[in-house]
Structure formats: structure tokens, C-alpha cells
Amino acid sequence: MTGLLNDELLANIGRQSEPRREVVTRRDIRKYAVATGARLRKYLDGDVAPPMFHVPLFWDVVELDQLTPDGVSVDTLLPKFPLERAMAGGLEIDYLKPIHPGDWLTATRTLTNIYEKAGRSGPLIFYEVLMDIVDDEGELVIREKTTRILR
Amino acid sequence: MNPAPAVGVSLPERQHTPDNVQLMLYNAVLWNGHRIHFDLPYATEVEGYPGLVLAGPMLGDWLHQVVDEWLGDKGMITSVNYSNRGATYVGDTLTAGATITAYDPDTGELTLDVFIKNAEGDVVAPGVIGAKLTA
């Protein structure tokens, strides 16, 4: 440990968001399909959701005065990190069940890891957020792990 | 399904040339107000980008589409693991493609290397997709 991460910061590992429950509509699926340039009829017609539809479904909706001047909504699950410039990150998603209009889905996000690595031009902070999405029967529909890098 | 699944087979590639309208609609669908995606003076003069920045997850979606369009109704994507390696911009021509790296005819399970390349041929979004053919 080179010391960017103190115990107070690391104590945030395990922090969990309030579960968010949202309904899937045909209209929202169609808008997503059009915007992404989808060509498969089942998506353009909104019969079933394409992969990654959960990204807009659970994107945070915050009020205007909560956006930063550059238009970003602050992720309240995250602590204040000593490095702030976000670099490319990665996404790992498991798709367990298809999503259809009328489905109610509940997402819970957990900050699962914070660690430090030496980069070529200085230290890097990595953090991981796990999002579990379940249906009303409690069955896992999607599990997503986001890894972000700060420099 | 054309071509037929086999290790080493590459799927039909797709070119994307996203414009302002597509980028705006995508971020509207997300409810993403980040200025680098729609405010050109801000993106170039304040953040120093050469143009309006394409949203990273939109490229992630295109990785899926290459495999999904090939699968059609014969299977479904079960997993993805990808990263955004470099920024891309409105006006870029991006190419999405995939190559099958593992295939088990007994279970129908497939693994594919997927990519988005820019016009210079740099991979800006590499990834791996898992899929399963339906019996």
C-alpha cells in the first residue's frame, strides 16, 4: 500500500445503495433500440429488451440542482477519492433472464472493492461496483460489475 | 445463422457513423446530461477534446449487436466483459466485429472475442461475449 487509501476510505467497501424498483415499458425499449441503431425487429418493436437495456433503466434520475456544472450526476454510493480524473473502465455483465415490457425490476448497487495500483505515470485507484437486478419473484435477472479507474 | 458456428470464424462486421442526433437520443434515453456529449464549445474549449465524445456504453451496446444479429432467434447472449480504451467522437467511423474463440456443439455454448475499431484500426473497445445456442 503506497498510502493513497487510508482505513477510513477502505471502510466504504461494502456500502450499499437503497434498492431501486423500476418498470419496463415497450416505449422505453423502443427508444433505446432506436438510439443504439438496433436492427432486430424484436427490439425496435419493444417485444423484448436488448442487452444493456438495464443501463438506461437504472441510470440515476436526479434534480437539476444536483448536477455538477458539467452536467454529471454525482454517484452518492462513492466516497470522495484522493484522485478524481476518471479513466476508461470496464463492465462485466451476466444475463440470466430476458426482460419484457411490464416487468418490474429492482436494482441494488454495492461498492465491493477499492484498491490501488502503480501506473506508468503515477498511482491509480480502482473501484468496483456490483449491481444485482432481480425481478418481483426475487430471481436474479442481471448481475453487473463495473470497474472504474481514477488517476 | 450465417456463417455456421466454429472456432476461428469471424462474424459479419458492422460500421457505425454516429451523428449528433444519434448521440443526443442515446444520452436522452439514459438521462445523461454530461456536456461532453452535446455541448461542442464546452467539449473542445474547456475539456480539450477534438469533438463531441461518444458515450462509452453505446459502443458496448454495439459489441452486443454484432453477436446478437448473427444469433437471431437461434440463441442468446449470456455474458459480456468489455472495456472502453480510448475516446471516440462524432464523425468517427467505427467498425464492430467478432470472432468465435470457443464453441461446444453439445451444450451450444459459445465464446467470442469482440471489438470496436476506429478508422485508424485501433481497438477502442475490446471485449469477450458469451452466448448460448437454443436447442
Boltz contact constraints between the chains, C-beta under 6 A:
constraints:
  - contact:
      token1: [A, 31]
      token2: [B, 29]
      max_distance: 6.0
  - contact:
      token1: [A, 32]
      token2: [B, 29]
      max_distance: 6.0
  - contact:
      token1: [A, 35]
      token2: [B, 25]
      max_distance: 6.0
  - contact:
      token1: [A, 35]
      token2: [B, 26]
      max_distance: 6.0
  - contact:
      token1: [A, 35]
      token2: [B, 29]
      max_distance: 6.0
  - contact:
      token1: [A, 36]
      token2: [B, 61]
      max_distance: 6.0
  - contact:
      token1: [A, 51]
      token2: [B, 64]
      max_distance: 6.0
  - contact:
      token1: [A, 51]
      token2: [B, 77]
      max_distance: 6.0
  - contact:
      token1: [A, 52]
      token2: [B, 61]
      max_distance: 6.0
  - contact:
      token1: [A, 55]
      token2: [B, 57]
      max_distance: 6.0
  - contact:
      token1: [A, 56]
      token2: [B, 29]
      max_distance: 6.0
  - contact:
      token1: [A, 56]
      token2: [B, 30]
      max_distance: 6.0
  - contact:
      token1: [A, 59]
      token2: [B, 30]
      max_distance: 6.0
  - contact:
      token1: [A, 59]
      token2: [B, 31]
      max_distance: 6.0
  - contact:
      token1: [A, 61]
      token2: [B, 31]
      max_distance: 6.0
  - contact:
      token1: [A, 67]
      token2: [B, 33]
      max_distance: 6.0
  - contact:
      token1: [A, 70]
      token2: [B, 35]
      max_distance: 6.0
  - contact:
      token1: [A, 71]
      token2: [B, 33]
      max_distance: 6.0
  - contact:
      token1: [A, 71]
      token2: [B, 34]
      max_distance: 6.0
  - contact:
      token1: [A, 71]
      token2: [B, 35]
      max_distance: 6.0
  - contact:
      token1: [A, 72]
      token2: [B, 34]
      max_distance: 6.0
  - contact:
      token1: [A, 88]
      token2: [B, 83]
      max_distance: 6.0
  - contact:
      token1: [A, 88]
      token2: [B, 84]
      max_distance: 6.0
  - contact:
      token1: [A, 88]
      token2: [B, 85]
      max_distance: 6.0
  - contact:
      token1: [A, 90]
      token2: [B, 83]
      max_distance: 6.0
  - contact:
      token1: [A, 91]
      token2: [B, 82]
      max_distance: 6.0
  - contact:
      token1: [A, 92]
      token2: [B, 81]
      max_distance: 6.0
  - contact:
      token1: [A, 93]
      token2: [B, 80]
      max_distance: 6.0
  - contact:
      token1: [A, 94]
      token2: [B, 79]
      max_distance: 6.0
  - contact:
      token1: [A, 95]
      token2: [B, 77]
      max_distance: 6.0
  - contact:
      token1: [A, 95]
      token2: [B, 78]
      max_distance: 6.0
